[in-house]
Amino acid sequence: MADTVDAAQAAERYVLLSALAGVPRPEPGPGPLYISGVACCRTCEEPIISARLKAVPGCCRCRECEEELGS
Ligand SMILES: [Zn+2]
């Protein structure tokens, strides 16, 4: 029984150390393309309206392109 607890703690410590060591984690999303500090669509490079950026955090395309891609 004690061995099980030790193993669990060791695994937990390993996860923590991995996180501290900067092991790659999943990114939240590519986000928009910044052109001269303006968030732009990665497909058509038109500025993405701020309302959309607020509504869809991390979005990387304008609404038109997103709809064309069908997602
Ligand atoms: Zn676009």
N, CA, C, O and the ligand as a Tripos MOL2 file, in Angstrom:
@<TRIPOS>MOLECULE
protein
  285   283    72     0     0
PROTEIN
NO_CHARGES

@<TRIPOS>ATOM
      1 N           0.8380   -1.2130    0.0000 N.3       1 MET1
      2 CA          0.0000    0.0000    0.0000 C.3       1 MET1
      3 C           0.8670    1.2560    0.0000 C.2       1 MET1
      4 O           0.6300    2.2150   -0.7340 O.2       1 MET1
      5 N           1.8990    1.2000    0.8730 N.am      2 ALA2
      6 CA          2.7850    2.3590    0.9550 C.3       2 ALA2
      7 C           3.4950    2.5920   -0.3780 C.2       2 ALA2
      8 O           3.7420    3.7300   -0.7770 O.2       2 ALA2
      9 N           3.8170    1.4910   -1.0540 N.am      3 ASP3
     10 CA          4.5040    1.6090   -2.3450 C.3       3 ASP3
     11 C           3.6450    2.3600   -3.3620 C.2       3 ASP3
     12 O           4.1450    3.1520   -4.1600 O.2       3 ASP3
     13 N           2.3300    2.0880   -3.3100 N.am      4 THR4
     14 CA          1.4150    2.7370   -4.2440 C.3       4 THR4
     15 C           1.4230    4.2510   -4.0240 C.2       4 THR4
     16 O           1.4650    5.0300   -4.9750 O.2       4 THR4
     17 N           1.3800    4.6480   -2.7560 N.am      5 VAL5
     18 CA          1.3830    6.0710   -2.4340 C.3       5 VAL5
     19 C           2.6930    6.7050   -2.8900 C.2       5 VAL5
     20 O           2.6910    7.7930   -3.4660 O.2       5 VAL5
     21 N           3.8070    6.0300   -2.6360 N.am      6 ASP6
     22 CA          5.1090    6.5550   -3.0470 C.3       6 ASP6
     23 C           5.1690    6.7420   -4.5630 C.2       6 ASP6
     24 O           5.6640    7.7510   -5.0660 O.2       6 ASP6
     25 N           4.6560    5.7490   -5.2700 N.am      7 ALA7
     26 CA          4.6830    5.8210   -6.7340 C.3       7 ALA7
     27 C           3.8550    6.9990   -7.2290 C.2       7 ALA7
     28 O           4.2440    7.7070   -8.1580 O.2       7 ALA7
     29 N           2.7050    7.1930   -6.5890 N.am      8 ALA8
     30 CA          1.8390    8.2940   -6.9820 C.3       8 ALA8
     31 C           2.5330    9.6320   -6.7250 C.2       8 ALA8
     32 O           2.4670   10.5500   -7.5420 O.2       8 ALA8
     33 N           3.1940    9.7180   -5.5810 N.am      9 GLN9
     34 CA          3.8810   10.9710   -5.2530 C.3       9 GLN9
     35 C           5.0490   11.2110   -6.1980 C.2       9 GLN9
     36 O           5.3170   12.3430   -6.6000 O.2       9 GLN9
     37 N           5.7340   10.1380   -6.5450 N.am     10 ALA10
     38 CA          6.8610   10.2660   -7.4700 C.3      10 ALA10
     39 C           6.3740   10.7450   -8.8320 C.2      10 ALA10
     40 O           7.0000   11.5930   -9.4670 O.2      10 ALA10
     41 N           5.2600   10.1940   -9.2670 N.am     11 ALA11
     42 CA          4.6980   10.5890  -10.5560 C.3      11 ALA11
     43 C           4.2940   12.0480  -10.5300 C.2      11 ALA11
     44 O           4.5020   12.7890  -11.4910 O.2      11 ALA11
     45 N           3.7100   12.4460   -9.4060 N.am     12 GLU12
     46 CA          3.2670   13.8350   -9.2570 C.3      12 GLU12
     47 C           4.4700   14.7800   -9.3040 C.2      12 GLU12
     48 O           4.4380   15.8300   -9.9440 O.2      12 GLU12
     49 N           5.5320   14.3700   -8.6040 N.am     13 ARG13
     50 CA          6.7340   15.1980   -8.5650 C.3      13 ARG13
     51 C           7.3300   15.3000   -9.9720 C.2      13 ARG13
     52 O           7.8150   16.3560  -10.3780 O.2      13 ARG13
     53 N           7.2850   14.2010  -10.6960 N.am     14 TYR14
     54 CA          7.8470   14.1970  -12.0520 C.3      14 TYR14
     55 C           7.0860   15.1900  -12.9390 C.2      14 TYR14
     56 O           7.6920   15.9350  -13.7090 O.2      14 TYR14
     57 N           5.7580   15.1910  -12.8230 N.am     15 VAL15
     58 CA          4.9360   16.1010  -13.6200 C.3      15 VAL15
     59 C           5.2820   17.5440  -13.2860 C.2      15 VAL15
     60 O           5.4140   18.3910  -14.1690 O.2      15 VAL15
     61 N           5.4260   17.8040  -11.9840 N.am     16 LEU16
     62 CA          5.7390   19.1600  -11.5260 C.3      16 LEU16
     63 C           7.0990   19.6060  -12.0500 C.2      16 LEU16
     64 O           7.2490   20.7210  -12.5480 O.2      16 LEU16
     65 N           8.0970   18.7100  -11.9300 N.am     17 LEU17
     66 CA          9.4440   19.0510  -12.3940 C.3      17 LEU17
     67 C           9.4560   19.2570  -13.9050 C.2      17 LEU17
     68 O          10.1450   20.1430  -14.4080 O.2      17 LEU17
     69 N           8.7000   18.4460  -14.6200 N.am     18 SER18
     70 CA          8.6370   18.5990  -16.0720 C.3      18 SER18
     71 C           8.0800   19.9610  -16.4400 C.2      18 SER18
     72 O           8.5560   20.6150  -17.3670 O.2      18 SER18
     73 N           7.0570   20.3790  -15.6940 N.am     19 ALA19
     74 CA          6.4380   21.6740  -15.9570 C.3      19 ALA19
     75 C           7.4390   22.7920  -15.6910 C.2      19 ALA19
     76 O           7.5380   23.7470  -16.4610 O.2      19 ALA19
     77 N           8.1800   22.6610  -14.5950 N.am     20 LEU20
     78 CA          9.1480   23.6960  -14.2400 C.3      20 LEU20
     79 C          10.3000   23.7350  -15.2340 C.2      20 LEU20
     80 O          10.8800   24.7920  -15.4790 O.2      20 LEU20
     81 N          10.6290   22.5860  -15.8030 N.am     21 ALA21
     82 CA         11.7490   22.5110  -16.7360 C.3      21 ALA21
     83 C          11.3860   23.0590  -18.1100 C.2      21 ALA21
     84 O          12.2350   23.1110  -19.0000 O.2      21 ALA21
     85 N          10.1580   23.4610  -18.2870 N.am     22 GLY22
     86 CA          9.7620   24.0490  -19.5540 C.3      22 GLY22
     87 C           9.5160   23.0130  -20.6340 C.2      22 GLY22
     88 O           9.7520   23.2750  -21.8130 O.2      22 GLY22
     89 N           9.0500   21.8550  -20.2460 N.am     23 VAL23
     90 CA          8.6820   20.8300  -21.2300 C.3      23 VAL23
     91 C           7.5200   21.3740  -22.0610 C.2      23 VAL23
     92 O           6.5780   21.9390  -21.5060 O.2      23 VAL23
     93 N           7.5770   21.2100  -23.3830 N.am     24 PRO24
     94 CA          6.5390   21.7910  -24.2290 C.3      24 PRO24
     95 C           5.1290   21.4160  -23.7850 C.2      24 PRO24
     96 O           4.8330   20.2540  -23.5080 O.2      24 PRO24
     97 N           4.2860   22.4070  -23.7250 N.am     25 ARG25
     98 CA          2.8830   22.1950  -23.3760 C.3      25 ARG25
     99 C           2.0360   22.5970  -24.5760 C.2      25 ARG25
    100 O           2.4950   23.3560  -25.4290 O.2      25 ARG25
    101 N           0.8060   22.0980  -24.6520 N.am     26 PRO26
    102 CA         -0.0440   22.5130  -25.7680 C.3      26 PRO26
    103 C          -0.2800   24.0200  -25.7550 C.2      26 PRO26
    104 O          -0.6340   24.5940  -24.7250 O.2      26 PRO26
    105 N          -0.0840   24.6420  -26.8910 N.am     27 GLU27
    106 CA         -0.2900   26.0900  -27.0000 C.3      27 GLU27
    107 C          -1.7830   26.3890  -27.0600 C.2      27 GLU27
    108 O          -2.5550   25.5620  -27.5430 O.2      27 GLU27
    109 N          -2.2040   27.5600  -26.5770 N.am     28 PRO28
    110 CA         -3.6300   27.8890  -26.6200 C.3      28 PRO28
    111 C          -4.1710   28.0960  -28.0170 C.2      28 PRO28
    112 O          -5.3870   28.0920  -28.2100 O.2      28 PRO28
    113 N          -3.3080   28.2750  -28.9900 N.am     29 GLY29
    114 CA         -3.7670   28.5230  -30.3600 C.3      29 GLY29
    115 C          -2.8510   29.5330  -31.0010 C.2      29 GLY29
    116 O          -2.2360   30.3390  -30.3030 O.2      29 GLY29
    117 N          -2.7470   29.5100  -32.3070 N.am     30 PRO30
    118 CA         -1.7800   30.3840  -32.9740 C.3      30 PRO30
    119 C          -2.1150   31.8680  -32.8360 C.2      30 PRO30
    120 O          -1.2240   32.7160  -32.8380 O.2      30 PRO30
    121 N          -3.4270   32.1770  -32.7130 N.am     31 GLY31
    122 CA         -3.8330   33.5720  -32.5890 C.3      31 GLY31
    123 C          -3.7120   34.2960  -33.9150 C.2      31 GLY31
    124 O          -3.2770   33.7170  -34.9100 O.2      31 GLY31
    125 N          -4.0940   35.5510  -33.9260 N.am     32 PRO32
    126 CA         -4.0800   36.3030  -35.1800 C.3      32 PRO32
    127 C          -2.6690   36.6660  -35.6120 C.2      32 PRO32
    128 O          -1.7090   36.5520  -34.8500 O.2      32 PRO32
    129 N          -2.5790   37.1020  -36.8450 N.am     33 LEU33
    130 CA         -1.3120   37.5840  -37.3920 C.3      33 LEU33
    131 C          -1.2190   39.0750  -37.0920 C.2      33 LEU33
    132 O          -2.1340   39.8270  -37.4290 O.2      33 LEU33
    133 N          -0.1430   39.5120  -36.4700 N.am     34 TYR34
    134 CA         -0.0320   40.9310  -36.1450 C.3      34 TYR34
    135 C           0.7340   41.6690  -37.2310 C.2      34 TYR34
    136 O           1.8970   41.3750  -37.5040 O.2      34 TYR34
    137 N           0.0590   42.6310  -37.8430 N.am     35 ILE35
    138 CA          0.6880   43.4660  -38.8600 C.3      35 ILE35
    139 C           0.6700   44.8900  -38.3440 C.2      35 ILE35
    140 O          -0.4000   45.4740  -38.1690 O.2      35 ILE35
    141 N           1.8460   45.4580  -38.0960 N.am     36 SER36
    142 CA          1.9760   46.7970  -37.5100 C.3      36 SER36
    143 C           1.1580   46.9270  -36.2300 C.2      36 SER36
    144 O           0.5490   47.9640  -35.9710 O.2      36 SER36
    145 N           1.1530   45.8550  -35.4330 N.am     37 GLY37
    146 CA          0.4610   45.8880  -34.1560 C.3      37 GLY37
    147 C          -1.0400   45.6660  -34.2450 C.2      37 GLY37
    148 O          -1.7380   45.6920  -33.2310 O.2      37 GLY37
    149 N          -1.5400   45.4470  -35.4630 N.am     38 VAL38
    150 CA         -2.9680   45.2090  -35.6360 C.3      38 VAL38
    151 C          -3.1980   43.7180  -35.8470 C.2      38 VAL38
    152 O          -2.5270   43.0800  -36.6590 O.2      38 VAL38
    153 N          -4.1660   43.1690  -35.0950 N.am     39 ALA39
    154 CA         -4.4950   41.7550  -35.2300 C.3      39 ALA39
    155 C          -5.1810   41.5240  -36.5700 C.2      39 ALA39
    156 O          -6.2480   42.0770  -36.8330 O.2      39 ALA39
    157 N          -4.5600   40.7000  -37.4190 N.am     40 CYS40
    158 CA         -5.1100   40.4660  -38.7440 C.3      40 CYS40
    159 C          -5.3550   38.9840  -38.9870 C.2      40 CYS40
    160 O          -4.7880   38.1150  -38.3250 O.2      40 CYS40
    161 N          -6.2200   38.7310  -39.9610 N.am     41 CYS41
    162 CA         -6.5680   37.3830  -40.3800 C.3      41 CYS41
    163 C          -5.3420   36.7020  -40.9870 C.2      41 CYS41
    164 O          -4.6270   37.3080  -41.7850 O.2      41 CYS41
    165 N          -5.0990   35.4510  -40.6130 N.am     42 ARG42
    166 CA         -3.9600   34.7220  -41.1580 C.3      42 ARG42
    167 C          -4.1870   34.2860  -42.5950 C.2      42 ARG42
    168 O          -3.2410   33.9030  -43.2840 O.2      42 ARG42
    169 N          -5.4130   34.3400  -43.0480 N.am     43 THR43
    170 CA         -5.6920   33.8910  -44.4090 C.3      43 THR43
    171 C          -5.7000   35.0700  -45.3840 C.2      43 THR43
    172 O          -4.9990   35.0380  -46.3960 O.2      43 THR43
    173 N          -6.4910   36.1170  -45.0860 N.am     44 CYS44
    174 CA         -6.6010   37.2240  -46.0370 C.3      44 CYS44
    175 C          -5.8320   38.4650  -45.5730 C.2      44 CYS44
    176 O          -5.7380   39.4450  -46.3120 O.2      44 CYS44
    177 N          -5.2840   38.4290  -44.3590 N.am     45 GLU45
    178 CA         -4.4740   39.5170  -43.7970 C.3      45 GLU45
    179 C          -5.2470   40.8110  -43.6290 C.2      45 GLU45
    180 O          -4.6510   41.8840  -43.5420 O.2      45 GLU45
    181 N          -6.5740   40.7190  -43.5820 N.am     46 GLU46
    182 CA         -7.3980   41.8860  -43.2650 C.3      46 GLU46
    183 C          -7.5070   41.9760  -41.7440 C.2      46 GLU46
    184 O          -7.5050   40.9490  -41.0660 O.2      46 GLU46
    185 N          -7.6020   43.1960  -41.1990 N.am     47 PRO47
    186 CA         -7.7330   43.3280  -39.7430 C.3      47 PRO47
    187 C          -8.9790   42.6070  -39.2250 C.2      47 PRO47
    188 O         -10.0380   42.6360  -39.8520 O.2      47 PRO47
    189 N          -8.8300   41.9660  -38.0770 N.am     48 ILE48
    190 CA         -9.9570   41.2890  -37.4270 C.3      48 ILE48
    191 C         -10.5820   42.2900  -36.4650 C.2      48 ILE48
    192 O          -9.8770   42.9010  -35.6610 O.2      48 ILE48
    193 N         -11.9020   42.4640  -36.5390 N.am     49 ILE49
    194 CA        -12.5620   43.4400  -35.6700 C.3      49 ILE49
    195 C         -12.4090   43.0350  -34.2040 C.2      49 ILE49
    196 O         -12.4110   41.8520  -33.8620 O.2      49 ILE49
    197 N         -12.2760   44.0530  -33.3480 N.am     50 SER50
    198 CA        -11.9760   43.7910  -31.9390 C.3      50 SER50
    199 C         -13.0870   43.0120  -31.2440 C.2      50 SER50
    200 O         -12.8180   42.2490  -30.3160 O.2      50 SER50
    201 N         -14.3370   43.1960  -31.6840 N.am     51 ALA51
    202 CA        -15.4430   42.4510  -31.0820 C.3      51 ALA51
    203 C         -15.2470   40.9520  -31.2840 C.2      51 ALA51
    204 O         -15.5280   40.1460  -30.3970 O.2      51 ALA51
    205 N         -14.7560   40.5970  -32.4790 N.am     52 ARG52
    206 CA        -14.5130   39.1760  -32.7550 C.3      52 ARG52
    207 C         -13.3550   38.6600  -31.9070 C.2      52 ARG52
    208 O         -13.4160   37.5470  -31.3850 O.2      52 ARG52
    209 N         -12.3130   39.4510  -31.7690 N.am     53 LEU53
    210 CA        -11.1700   39.0330  -30.9610 C.3      53 LEU53
    211 C         -11.5890   38.7840  -29.5200 C.2      53 LEU53
    212 O         -11.0960   37.8690  -28.8610 O.2      53 LEU53
    213 N         -12.5230   39.6310  -29.0380 N.am     54 LYS54
    214 CA        -13.0060   39.4630  -27.6650 C.3      54 LYS54
    215 C         -13.9070   38.2400  -27.5580 C.2      54 LYS54
    216 O         -13.8500   37.4930  -26.5820 O.2      54 LYS54
    217 N         -14.7420   38.0490  -28.5790 N.am     55 ALA55
    218 CA        -15.7040   36.9450  -28.5380 C.3      55 ALA55
    219 C         -15.0170   35.5990  -28.7210 C.2      55 ALA55
    220 O         -15.4280   34.6000  -28.1310 O.2      55 ALA55
    221 N         -13.9610   35.5780  -29.5460 N.am     56 VAL56
    222 CA        -13.2600   34.3260  -29.8300 C.3      56 VAL56
    223 C         -11.7830   34.4930  -29.5030 C.2      56 VAL56
    224 O         -10.9820   34.7740  -30.3950 O.2      56 VAL56
    225 N         -11.4060   34.3230  -28.2210 N.am     57 PRO57
    226 CA        -10.0060   34.5160  -27.8520 C.3      57 PRO57
    227 C          -9.1060   33.5460  -28.6080 C.2      57 PRO57
    228 O          -9.3940   32.3520  -28.6840 O.2      57 PRO57
    229 N          -8.0340   34.0580  -29.1580 N.am     58 GLY58
    230 CA         -7.0950   33.2070  -29.8760 C.3      58 GLY58
    231 C          -7.5020   32.9170  -31.3030 C.2      58 GLY58
    232 O          -6.8690   32.1040  -31.9760 O.2      58 GLY58
    233 N          -8.5590   33.5740  -31.7780 N.am     59 CYS59
    234 CA         -8.9710   33.3240  -33.1610 C.3      59 CYS59
    235 C          -7.8790   33.8610  -34.0840 C.2      59 CYS59
    236 O          -7.2160   34.8480  -33.7660 O.2      59 CYS59
    237 N          -7.7020   33.2080  -35.2220 N.am     60 CYS60
    238 CA         -6.6170   33.6120  -36.1070 C.3      60 CYS60
    239 C          -7.1220   33.9950  -37.4880 C.2      60 CYS60
    240 O          -6.3290   34.3080  -38.3760 O.2      60 CYS60
    241 N          -8.4400   33.9720  -37.6750 N.am     61 ARG61
    242 CA         -8.9890   34.3420  -38.9840 C.3      61 ARG61
    243 C         -10.1940   35.2490  -38.8070 C.2      61 ARG61
    244 O         -10.8530   35.2430  -37.7680 O.2      61 ARG61
    245 N         -10.4660   36.0240  -39.8390 N.am     62 CYS62
    246 CA        -11.6630   36.8430  -39.8110 C.3      62 CYS62
    247 C         -12.8840   35.9390  -39.9970 C.2      62 CYS62
    248 O         -12.7580   34.7630  -40.3370 O.2      62 CYS62
    249 N         -14.0430   36.5030  -39.7720 N.am     63 ARG63
    250 CA        -15.2550   35.6950  -39.8110 C.3      63 ARG63
    251 C         -15.5050   35.1000  -41.2050 C.2      63 ARG63
    252 O         -15.9320   33.9530  -41.3450 O.2      63 ARG63
    253 N         -15.2270   35.9130  -42.2240 N.am     64 GLU64
    254 CA        -15.4570   35.4610  -43.5930 C.3      64 GLU64
    255 C         -14.5970   34.2230  -43.9080 C.2      64 GLU64
    256 O         -15.0890   33.2310  -44.4460 O.2      64 GLU64
    257 N         -13.3240   34.3040  -43.5650 N.am     65 CYS65
    258 CA        -12.4260   33.1880  -43.8660 C.3      65 CYS65
    259 C         -12.7830   31.9610  -43.0250 C.2      65 CYS65
    260 O         -12.7200   30.8280  -43.5020 O.2      65 CYS65
    261 N         -13.1570   32.2040  -41.7690 N.am     66 GLU66
    262 CA        -13.5280   31.1010  -40.9020 C.3      66 GLU66
    263 C         -14.7480   30.3760  -41.4730 C.2      66 GLU66
    264 O         -14.8260   29.1480  -41.4520 O.2      66 GLU66
    265 N         -15.6980   31.1670  -41.9830 N.am     67 GLU67
    266 CA        -16.9070   30.5660  -42.5570 C.3      67 GLU67
    267 C         -16.5840   29.7940  -43.8340 C.2      67 GLU67
    268 O         -17.1630   28.7410  -44.0980 O.2      67 GLU67
    269 N         -15.6480   30.3330  -44.6230 N.am     68 GLU68
    270 CA        -15.2550   29.6360  -45.8390 C.3      68 GLU68
    271 C         -14.6070   28.2960  -45.5340 C.2      68 GLU68
    272 O         -14.7660   27.3240  -46.2720 O.2      68 GLU68
    273 N         -13.8730   28.2680  -44.4300 N.am     69 LEU69
    274 CA        -13.2380   27.0200  -44.0290 C.3      69 LEU69
    275 C         -14.2320   26.0610  -43.4030 C.2      69 LEU69
    276 O         -13.9560   24.8750  -43.2180 O.2      69 LEU69
    277 N         -15.4110   26.6130  -43.0780 N.am     70 GLY70
    278 CA        -16.4830   25.7670  -42.5700 C.3      70 GLY70
    279 C         -16.2890   25.2540  -41.1620 C.2      70 GLY70
    280 O         -16.6210   24.1080  -40.8600 O.2      70 GLY70
    281 N         -15.7440   26.1120  -40.2870 N.am     71 SER71
    282 CA        -15.5750   25.6650  -38.9030 C.3      71 SER71
    283 C         -16.2790   26.5880  -37.9280 C.2      71 SER71
    284 O         -16.2370   26.3570  -36.7190 O.2      71 SER71
    285 ZN         -9.8220   36.6100  -43.5410 Zn       72 ZN72
@<TRIPOS>BOND
     1     1     2 1
     2     2     3 1
     3     3     4 2
     4     3     5 am
     5     5     6 1
     6     6     7 1
     7     7     8 2
     8     7     9 am
     9     9    10 1
    10    10    11 1
    11    11    12 2
    12    11    13 am
    13    13    14 1
    14    14    15 1
    15    15    16 2
    16    15    17 am
    17    17    18 1
    18    18    19 1
    19    19    20 2
    20    19    21 am
    21    21    22 1
    22    22    23 1
    23    23    24 2
    24    23    25 am
    25    25    26 1
    26    26    27 1
    27    27    28 2
    28    27    29 am
    29    29    30 1
    30    30    31 1
    31    31    32 2
    32    31    33 am
    33    33    34 1
    34    34    35 1
    35    35    36 2
    36    35    37 am
    37    37    38 1
    38    38    39 1
    39    39    40 2
    40    39    41 am
    41    41    42 1
    42    42    43 1
    43    43    44 2
    44    43    45 am
    45    45    46 1
    46    46    47 1
    47    47    48 2
    48    47    49 am
    49    49    50 1
    50    50    51 1
    51    51    52 2
    52    51    53 am
    53    53    54 1
    54    54    55 1
    55    55    56 2
    56    55    57 am
    57    57    58 1
    58    58    59 1
    59    59    60 2
    60    59    61 am
    61    61    62 1
    62    62    63 1
    63    63    64 2
    64    63    65 am
    65    65    66 1
    66    66    67 1
    67    67    68 2
    68    67    69 am
    69    69    70 1
    70    70    71 1
    71    71    72 2
    72    71    73 am
    73    73    74 1
    74    74    75 1
    75    75    76 2
    76    75    77 am
    77    77    78 1
    78    78    79 1
    79    79    80 2
    80    79    81 am
    81    81    82 1
    82    82    83 1
    83    83    84 2
    84    83    85 am
    85    85    86 1
    86    86    87 1
    87    87    88 2
    88    87    89 am
    89    89    90 1
    90    90    91 1
    91    91    92 2
    92    91    93 am
    93    93    94 1
    94    94    95 1
    95    95    96 2
    96    95    97 am
    97    97    98 1
    98    98    99 1
    99    99   100 2
   100    99   101 am
   101   101   102 1
   102   102   103 1
   103   103   104 2
   104   103   105 am
   105   105   106 1
   106   106   107 1
   107   107   108 2
   108   107   109 am
   109   109   110 1
   110   110   111 1
   111   111   112 2
   112   111   113 am
   113   113   114 1
   114   114   115 1
   115   115   116 2
   116   115   117 am
   117   117   118 1
   118   118   119 1
   119   119   120 2
   120   119   121 am
   121   121   122 1
   122   122   123 1
   123   123   124 2
   124   123   125 am
   125   125   126 1
   126   126   127 1
   127   127   128 2
   128   127   129 am
   129   129   130 1
   130   130   131 1
   131   131   132 2
   132   131   133 am
   133   133   134 1
   134   134   135 1
   135   135   136 2
   136   135   137 am
   137   137   138 1
   138   138   139 1
   139   139   140 2
   140   139   141 am
   141   141   142 1
   142   142   143 1
   143   143   144 2
   144   143   145 am
   145   145   146 1
   146   146   147 1
   147   147   148 2
   148   147   149 am
   149   149   150 1
   150   150   151 1
   151   151   152 2
   152   151   153 am
   153   153   154 1
   154   154   155 1
   155   155   156 2
   156   155   157 am
   157   157   158 1
   158   158   159 1
   159   159   160 2
   160   159   161 am
   161   161   162 1
   162   162   163 1
   163   163   164 2
   164   163   165 am
   165   165   166 1
   166   166   167 1
   167   167   168 2
   168   167   169 am
   169   169   170 1
   170   170   171 1
   171   171   172 2
   172   171   173 am
   173   173   174 1
   174   174   175 1
   175   175   176 2
   176   175   177 am
   177   177   178 1
   178   178   179 1
   179   179   180 2
   180   179   181 am
   181   181   182 1
   182   182   183 1
   183   183   184 2
   184   183   185 am
   185   185   186 1
   186   186   187 1
   187   187   188 2
   188   187   189 am
   189   189   190 1
   190   190   191 1
   191   191   192 2
   192   191   193 am
   193   193   194 1
   194   194   195 1
   195   195   196 2
   196   195   197 am
   197   197   198 1
   198   198   199 1
   199   199   200 2
   200   199   201 am
   201   201   202 1
   202   202   203 1
   203   203   204 2
   204   203   205 am
   205   205   206 1
   206   206   207 1
   207   207   208 2
   208   207   209 am
   209   209   210 1
   210   210   211 1
   211   211   212 2
   212   211   213 am
   213   213   214 1
   214   214   215 1
   215   215   216 2
   216   215   217 am
   217   217   218 1
   218   218   219 1
   219   219   220 2
   220   219   221 am
   221   221   222 1
   222   222   223 1
   223   223   224 2
   224   223   225 am
   225   225   226 1
   226   226   227 1
   227   227   228 2
   228   227   229 am
   229   229   230 1
   230   230   231 1
   231   231   232 2
   232   231   233 am
   233   233   234 1
   234   234   235 1
   235   235   236 2
   236   235   237 am
   237   237   238 1
   238   238   239 1
   239   239   240 2
   240   239   241 am
   241   241   242 1
   242   242   243 1
   243   243   244 2
   244   243   245 am
   245   245   246 1
   246   246   247 1
   247   247   248 2
   248   247   249 am
   249   249   250 1
   250   250   251 1
   251   251   252 2
   252   251   253 am
   253   253   254 1
   254   254   255 1
   255   255   256 2
   256   255   257 am
   257   257   258 1
   258   258   259 1
   259   259   260 2
   260   259   261 am
   261   261   262 1
   262   262   263 1
   263   263   264 2
   264   263   265 am
   265   265   266 1
   266   266   267 1
   267   267   268 2
   268   267   269 am
   269   269   270 1
   270   270   271 1
   271   271   272 2
   272   271   273 am
   273   273   274 1
   274   274   275 1
   275   275   276 2
   276   275   277 am
   277   277   278 1
   278   278   279 1
   279   279   280 2
   280   279   281 am
   281   281   282 1
   282   282   283 1
   283   283   284 2
@<TRIPOS>SUBSTRUCTURE
     1 MET1         2 RESIDUE 1 A MET
     2 ALA2         6 RESIDUE 1 A ALA
     3 ASP3        10 RESIDUE 1 A ASP
     4 THR4        14 RESIDUE 1 A THR
     5 VAL5        18 RESIDUE 1 A VAL
     6 ASP6        22 RESIDUE 1 A ASP
     7 ALA7        26 RESIDUE 1 A ALA
     8 ALA8        30 RESIDUE 1 A ALA
     9 GLN9        34 RESIDUE 1 A GLN
    10 ALA10       38 RESIDUE 1 A ALA
    11 ALA11       42 RESIDUE 1 A ALA
    12 GLU12       46 RESIDUE 1 A GLU
    13 ARG13       50 RESIDUE 1 A ARG
    14 TYR14       54 RESIDUE 1 A TYR
    15 VAL15       58 RESIDUE 1 A VAL
    16 LEU16       62 RESIDUE 1 A LEU
    17 LEU17       66 RESIDUE 1 A LEU
    18 SER18       70 RESIDUE 1 A SER
    19 ALA19       74 RESIDUE 1 A ALA
    20 LEU20       78 RESIDUE 1 A LEU
    21 ALA21       82 RESIDUE 1 A ALA
    22 GLY22       86 RESIDUE 1 A GLY
    23 VAL23       90 RESIDUE 1 A VAL
    24 PRO24       94 RESIDUE 1 A PRO
    25 ARG25       98 RESIDUE 1 A ARG
    26 PRO26      102 RESIDUE 1 A PRO
    27 GLU27      106 RESIDUE 1 A GLU
    28 PRO28      110 RESIDUE 1 A PRO
    29 GLY29      114 RESIDUE 1 A GLY
    30 PRO30      118 RESIDUE 1 A PRO
    31 GLY31      122 RESIDUE 1 A GLY
    32 PRO32      126 RESIDUE 1 A PRO
    33 LEU33      130 RESIDUE 1 A LEU
    34 TYR34      134 RESIDUE 1 A TYR
    35 ILE35      138 RESIDUE 1 A ILE
    36 SER36      142 RESIDUE 1 A SER
    37 GLY37      146 RESIDUE 1 A GLY
    38 VAL38      150 RESIDUE 1 A VAL
    39 ALA39      154 RESIDUE 1 A ALA
    40 CYS40      158 RESIDUE 1 A CYS
    41 CYS41      162 RESIDUE 1 A CYS
    42 ARG42      166 RESIDUE 1 A ARG
    43 THR43      170 RESIDUE 1 A THR
    44 CYS44      174 RESIDUE 1 A CYS
    45 GLU45      178 RESIDUE 1 A GLU
    46 GLU46      182 RESIDUE 1 A GLU
    47 PRO47      186 RESIDUE 1 A PRO
    48 ILE48      190 RESIDUE 1 A ILE
    49 ILE49      194 RESIDUE 1 A ILE
    50 SER50      198 RESIDUE 1 A SER
    51 ALA51      202 RESIDUE 1 A ALA
    52 ARG52      206 RESIDUE 1 A ARG
    53 LEU53      210 RESIDUE 1 A LEU
    54 LYS54      214 RESIDUE 1 A LYS
    55 ALA55      218 RESIDUE 1 A ALA
    56 VAL56      222 RESIDUE 1 A VAL
    57 PRO57      226 RESIDUE 1 A PRO
    58 GLY58      230 RESIDUE 1 A GLY
    59 CYS59      234 RESIDUE 1 A CYS
    60 CYS60      238 RESIDUE 1 A CYS
    61 ARG61      242 RESIDUE 1 A ARG
    62 CYS62      246 RESIDUE 1 A CYS
    63 ARG63      250 RESIDUE 1 A ARG
    64 GLU64      254 RESIDUE 1 A GLU
    65 CYS65      258 RESIDUE 1 A CYS
    66 GLU66      262 RESIDUE 1 A GLU
    67 GLU67      266 RESIDUE 1 A GLU
    68 GLU68      270 RESIDUE 1 A GLU
    69 LEU69      274 RESIDUE 1 A LEU
    70 GLY70      278 RESIDUE 1 A GLY
    71 SER71      282 RESIDUE 1 A SER
    72 ZN72       285 GROUP 0 **** ****
